[in-house]
């Protein structure tokens, strides 16, 4: 086992190993990055064709419908349906046509009906998408409740495949979407799996929706035009139809995600925080605040159950938590319900200063009030 990491709180500063992080600065950094990412996607990826409020109005993203049992089949997902061997959908087609009308990305259509793109514009656009994913992936990891292992996140899939179940889901009870996983690090040995629901704040969910459903189909067309040789196109299509995080023609694996997380913290807090150190930091946060530790020293059954579920979401059993994360023993749990996971995610979002649900801006509400009856 790796050497244990010491964790100490000094006021609002937590010391994890040799790294010190001010929790207030950490929260402010996350909100600043989210603000920046929203602006970057609207301006540099969507080219101002849509605002995020526009997308909510067009596609009702805060109230998506889950797939019916009949539609929850191989090749389908809540954001992508690739059963016909294509990524295109009405939302991505509308985006393409808007870009074409505005003469963006150098789009032109030949007399034969084939679509052509401008090389310089598209290479810059692909780079802007890569920058967006490099920020969105760490935000998803950090804000989807007590974080699991990076191997778990890398294994999640956007659509159903022959061997895996889609991980992207939408929960109307919470008004946002997130990830469903059945991962366990010892599953290949024990055969035991655990089903965990991790929800992200709506502001993060709408960015996932934008990059996967609206942008990705066109991104794949551009890649096929300039960057992907013929013999690699099926491999690229599989990555873009199955992986949740993709850029530059490849699906992101655990290594790529780990590098992005480390760069994320270096950029925002000027500290070196890798996957392992962040897990210790996140558990220290979850355990320190009454809002998310659910009174681990109390005896109320509901509170004790939530404390254990938070442990499970962080990727370890109670026994492991007690040995390596200074948890208290004798936490008993009944049957875990979806509402328990939603409650924990909502509390996690609130601790970080974010709302789980969609909140209309004053401008949006005013626009609705001024619409003719």
Residue, then its C-alpha position, 0 to 999 in steps of 0.5 A: x500500500x502507498x504511504x498514508x497521506x496526512x490531512x490537517x485542517x487549520x481554519x479554512x485551510x486543509x493540508x494534504x501531505x505537503x500541499x495546502x489548499x484554502x477551501x474558500x479559494x478552491x470554491x472561488x476557483x471552481x466558480x471562476x473556471x465554470x464562468x470561463x468555460x461557459x464563455x469559451x464554449x459559447x464564443x469559441x465553440x458555438x461561435x455565438x450562434x447560441x447562448x446556453x439560455x438559447x439551448x435551454x429554451x430550444x431543447x428543454x435540457x433541464x427537463x429531459x426525458x429518460x429513455x424508455x425500456x424499449x429505446x434503452x438498447x445497444x447503440x442508444x443513449x440519452x444524448x446520442x443515438x448511433x443505431x443508424x451508424x451516424x452521430x447526427x441528430x436534429x440539434x447538431x444538424x440545426x447547429x451545422x446549418x446555422x454555421x453554414x448560413x453565417x459562413x463559419x468554419x469555411x463551410x461550403x457545399x459543392x455542386x455535387x452536394x458534398x460538404x467542405x470545410x476551411x482547414x485553418x478555421x477547423x484546426x483552431x475550432x478543434x483546438x478550442x474543443x480540446x481546451x473545453x473538454x480539458x476543463x469540463x472533465x475535471x469539473x465533472x470529476x470534482x463536482x459529481x459528489x464525493x469523487x470515485x476513482x479515475x479508472x471508474x470515470x474512464x470506463x463510463x460510456x455515453x451509449x449502450x454497447x454490447x458489453x457496457x451499459x450507458x452511464x449518462x443519465x438524467x434525473x428529473x427528480x433533481x433537474x439535472x443529469x450525471x453518471x451512473x456506474x456499476x464499477x468496483x475496482x475488484x470486480x474482475x476478482x470478486x464479481x461484485x459491482x455497485x450501482x452509484x449515481x453521480x449528478x453534476x450541477x445543471x450548469x455543468x450538465x448543459x455543457x456536457x449536452x452541448x459538447x456531446x449532442x450538438x458539437x460532437x457530430x460536426x466535430x467528427x465530420x471535420x476530423x474525418x475531413x482533415x485528421x483521420x485516415x480512412x483505416x482509422x475512421x471506424x476506430x474514431x467513430x467508435x470512440x466518439x459514439x461511446x466515450x463521454x470525453x473525447x477530443x482530437x479524434x480520440x476517447x480519453x483514457x485514465x491517463x489523459x484524465x489524470x493529466x487534465x486533473x493535475x493541470x487543472x489544479x496547477x492552473x487554478x491554485x498553483x499546486x501539484x494535486x494528482x488523482x490520489x492527492x485529490x481523493x484525500x482532499x475531497x474526503x477531507x472536505x466531505x468529512x469536515x463539513x456538517x453539511x456533507x458528513x451527515x453527523x458521522x458521530x450521531x446515531x440517527x439511522x438516516x444520517x448514518x446511512x448517508x454517511x456510509x453512502x458518501x463513503x461508497x461514492x468515494x470508492x471504498x467500503x466502510x472498512x477501507x474508509x476506516x483504515x485509510x480515511x480516519x472514518x468512524x466505525x459502526x455505520x449501518x445502512x439499509x437499502x440505498x435509494x436513488x433519493x439518497x444519491x440525489x441528496x448527497x449530490x445536492x449537498x455536495x453542490x451546495x457546499x461548493x456554492x452551486x445549484x443542482x437545478x437550472x436557475x433562470x436568469x433575470x434576463x430570461x424571466x423578463x423575456x418570457x414575461x414580454x412574450x405575446x400571449 
